[in-house]
Amino acid sequence: MYDLHRPARPTMRRAAMYLRCRPYDAREADYMRTAMEQLADRFGLPTPDVYSDHGLSTRGPLPALENLLVAAERGWLDVVLVPGPFVFALDDRAAAEIVRRFARAGCEVIEAPGRGVRPGGVPQLSVVPGSGPGRPRRPAPGEDPAAYQAV
């Protein structure tokens, strides 16, 4: 039965991932996507929608990022998964401002483990054992890409 005094809350959080690698590298893009899907699974999220600006520089327009921000601001998303805030901007202050924009829209940004420097507001998960500081472990030739980031 519905309580008319308390609005219904969605039982499933709506998720998206934002990916950007420059220069475009198909293998890197596949690894990022697989890692974000595993991260979503770890948090019990549905398969996230993919927003991608692969090959584009942060100095120019990033149409997928703008579409993602609009979706968050309209309340269509609850969570955005990223490999790191560097996908938003290489400058940490600019990346932090984009994270704050998501937060103002009520959208949580979750970063995969492996990046040492994060702007405020982006939660850090545990670092992948053996990955060393700064970058997640890359799979060996012939290794399953799912091993890219065991999140």
N, C-alpha and C positions, 0 to 999 in steps of 0.2 A: 504494500500500500504506500502511496506517496504522501509525504508530509508537505502540505502546501506552504508551510512557513520556512522550510529549509529547501533551497534549490538542490536538485539532483546533481550529483557529481559523477563524471564519467568513471567507469570502473577500469578502463584501459587508458593508459597514458598515450598520447599521440606523439610519435617520434619522427625525427628526420636526421639525416647526416649531411654534413657539408664537407666536400672534398675539393682540394685544389693542389695540384702539383705543377711546378714550372721548372724547367720545360716539361712538356707533357711526356710521360713515360707510362706506357700501357701496363707494364708489370707493376710499377709502383701504385698506379691507380687501382689495380686489382687487389693488391695487398692492403691498401687503405680501406677499401670497401669491405673486404673480408674481416679485417680487424674491427671495423665499426659494427658489422653485423654480429660478431661474437660479443662485443661490448653490450649491444642491445639485448642479446640473449642473457648475458650475465645479470643485467638489471631487470630482467623479466619484462622487457618492452617488446612491442610488436616489431615486425620487420620495418625498419625505418625507410621513409621516402628518401630518395637520393637527390641532392642538389649538388651540382658539380660545375666548377669553373676551371677544369683542367686546362693547362696551357696558357692561362691568362695571368698577367702580372697584376699585383695589387696596386700598381700605379695607374692602371686604367679601370674602366668600368668592370664590375663583376656582377653580371645580370642574375646569376643563380643566387648569389648572396643577397642581393636586393629583394628577390622574390621570397627567399627564406625569411628575411626580416619582416616583410609585409605579412607573410603567413603567421608569424609569431605575434605581431602586433594586432592582428585580427582575432587572435585567440585560437587559431587552428592547430597550434602545436604546444606541447608541454615540455619537450626535451629536444635538444640538439646535441648530437654526438659529433665530436671532432677529433682528429688525430692529435691536434694541438692548436693553440690559438694562432700559430703562425699561418694557418690557412686563411685567417681573416686579414692579416697584415703582418709584414715582417718587422715593423716597428712595434715594440711591446705596448707603448702607450696607445697607439691606434687600435691594436688588437683588443686591449682592455676596454676601450670605449665601445667597441662592437659588442663585447661580452656584456657590458653594462646596459646596452640598448636591448639585448635579449632579456636581461633580468628585469628591466622596467616593464617589458611586455608580459612578464610572468612566466618566462620560458627559461628553464634550467639548461646550462651548457655543461656537458660532461666531456672531459678530456681523457683520452686513452693514456695509460702510463707510458713513461719514457722521455718526457721533455723536462728538462731541469728548471727552466725559467717560465713562469706563468704570470699573466696579469691577475690582479685580485679578482675574486669572484668565480674562478674556474677551479672546481675541486680536483685534487690529485688523487689518483688511485695508486696502489702500490706499484713500484717499479718491477718490471719483469726480471726475475732472477737471471743473472748472467748477461744482462743486456748492456751493462755499463752505463755511465752517465750520458745523457743527452739524446741517444737514439735507441730505438728498440732493435732487438736482434733481427737480422735478416736471415731468411732461410738459405740453406746451402743448396747448390744446384741439385735439382731432383727432389728436394724436400717439399712437403705439402705446404702451400702458401698459408694455410690456416695456422701454421706455426709462427707466422710473422710476429704476431703479438698474442701471446697466450693470456688473454684478459679474463 
